[in-house]
Amino acid sequence: MAEKSQNTTIAQNKKALHDYFVLESYEAGIELHGTEVKSLRQGKCNLKDAWCSIVDGEMFVNGMHISPYDHGNIFNRDPLRVRKLLMHKKEIMRLLGTTKQQGLTLIPLSVYFKKGRAKVQVGLCKGKKLYDKRDVAAKKEATRHIEREMKERMR
């Protein structure tokens, strides 16, 4: 029996990495219905404006767009519906405490398949200020410039 690939990344939230500092990341399962899994396997997922919330001890992802399955019918679900994330109760309560006390937020960073099951990587994030974003851009530009100069000297 052939093994499935370990991690197949479906979507990444690049905007979150630009707007937030990721302090910690957690892996959570996601509760999907019917044709949503088939649509994910086709890679039709968008995390651009997604965020997580904790309600009554359960964790949910809001704003995650999974396009309706092409060959689906009445079984297709609303693309933007709120989906439940599957984590241990202790982890959820710990995250709830940290987000309430320190003013942090929970952002889905990526969606991937692990051993045939859909998983979401959730990041405990702190928002970046405008000067932080400028600083990161300046550092990235400096490393690009150094790499370019090194490449020129090697020729």
C-alpha positions, 0 to 999 in steps of 0.5 A: 500500500502506497503511503500518502505524502506527509504534508500537502499544503493547500493555502497559506495566509501571506497577509497574516505574516505581513501584518502580524508577529507570529509568537506560537503556532498550533495544529488543529483539525477542521470540521468539514462537510461533504464536498468541502473536502473535494474542493480543498483537494483541488486547492480552492481555499483562501485564508486572506481575511480569516481569523479564529474565535473561541465561543463557549470553549470551542474554537471556530475559524471565520472568513475562510473561503472554500469555493463550492465543489465544481461537480457538486449539487445541493450538497455544496455548503456556503463558502464563507460559513463558520467552521469548527476547529478541533483541538484539545479543551486544555489548549483552547482554554489556555489560548483563550486566557492568553488572548484575553490577557495580552491582547493577542489574536488567533489567525489561521496561517495555513491549511494542509493535508496530513496523513489524509486529514485536513489540518489548519495551522493556527498562529497566536499573533501580535499585530505589527505597527507601521514602523515594524512593517517598514523595518521588516521591508528595509531588512529584506531589501538590504539582504536582497542587495547584499545577495545581489552584490555577492553574486556580482563579485562571484562572476 
